[in-house]
């Protein structure tokens, strides 16, 4: 009898516990959410519905938004509102900025990776970091220094591609090279340190990049994993892998801080402060208890996150779109050659050429600027972003928001909305940004790739400068083609729009 009872317990107890858990979960999700109240956005399911569409989540969101521009997904404690309505975007990011924050729900998910960095915090910590960073981004010293770094790395990128072609490795992963190039650039400009990722000898940097990208994906998984906190506590599954990756990331960043402090000690008498980290180190000396190495780690990692992913991901999609639209590629290349006069020199030297790329050169590249912007419209670096309501509110489209609800704007979907961009919204057409050949910007609440309102991306001009310099260098020397013309590029579902499986290209010399 006891044996039968034991078998009964072992057989039925686990599924019974699981059933009770999911019953409890369902009650928590569907209770008190005003599901049938037309004053609130219509419900399209729960956040766990996204599990079924995770591999093409942003396209699923696009199709849902075409039917209903503002809708809800129910979470355990709150509702998550998703919108493509530009009025709602302006409302949460600017008009009622004080009514919305990052929110504890988002912070709990993200802070294991980004800690107390600028993308996670609100209030005084956000204002403090932004004030210091905005001062640096506005200085002529940083602009001149960053341009010299971007030109140098653009030249190294051209040489790296040339060596791959000469060695017989005709097809190469452009995204991988761009990631190394952008990491080299942000670490040099941001922290004054040479990583030299592009020469392939820095294995520590390669491990860091993989760990960071994988952590980005694993952290995003938490939004649809009801067990992530339990898994973190038990240190099992994806959370165990995440913890190992974050340890590797922490070690890498702490090494950057240590190296920078040593360099700063050597240059203390010279008072050289070209990079961003120098200013934060000065602040840490004034207030060492608050701005300790842990806080510096979070700040540095946030800059790496923004500097690496913004440029490398956008340039990957940019070159992909140029390959898919060869006539547009040639128009961009022709503008490059006309303005740089490289068509007058049939065999330009790489190092000499990149030194000719000045601010005046970049300002004349209206078609290139339009093509990069068109890429960001369709492939924004952050495909979904948003805020959390601190008070009950009403959105401009008439829908109510309860305190604690998340309100997310879908940048990827917004770029594909006919009611925002016209019937050709899904067509790659740089000309939509030009008026008589001159670039014309759109409202930041319509073109939301760099966020908007008080938290607008400080590095917008910085990112454009790097992307344009790298594009000019590559398109002057190479005509790019996809290794597989039939393959449609897809993305990894994570915080940034990272191209899945890389971007494999052929580079054909133009000379």
Secondary structure, 3 states (H helix, E strand, C coil): CHHHHHHHHHHHHHHHHHHHHHHHHHHHHHCCCCCCCCCECEEEEEHHHHHHHHHHHHHHHHHHHHHCCEEEEECCCCEEEEECCHHHHHHHHHHCHHHEECCHHHHHHHHHHHCCCCCCCCHHHHHHHHHHHHHHHCCHHHHHHHHHHHHHHHHHHHHHHHHHHHCCCCEEEHHHHHHHHHHHHHHHHHHCCCCCHHHCCCHHHHHHHHHHHHHHHHHHHHHHCCCHHHHHHHCCHHHHHHHHHHHHHHHHHHHHHHHHHHHHHHCHHHCCCCCHHHHHHHHHHHCCCCCCHHHHHHHHHHHHHHHHHHHHHHHHHHHHHHHHCHHHHHHHHHHHHHHHCHHHCCCCCHHHHHHCCCHHHHHHCHHHHHHHHHHHHHCCCCCCEEEEECCCEECCCCCEECCCCEEEECHHHHCCCHHHHCCCCCCCCHHHHEECCEECCCCCCCCCCCCCHHHCCCCHHHHHHHHHHHHHHHHHHEEEEECCCCCCCCEECCCCCEECCCCEEEEEECC
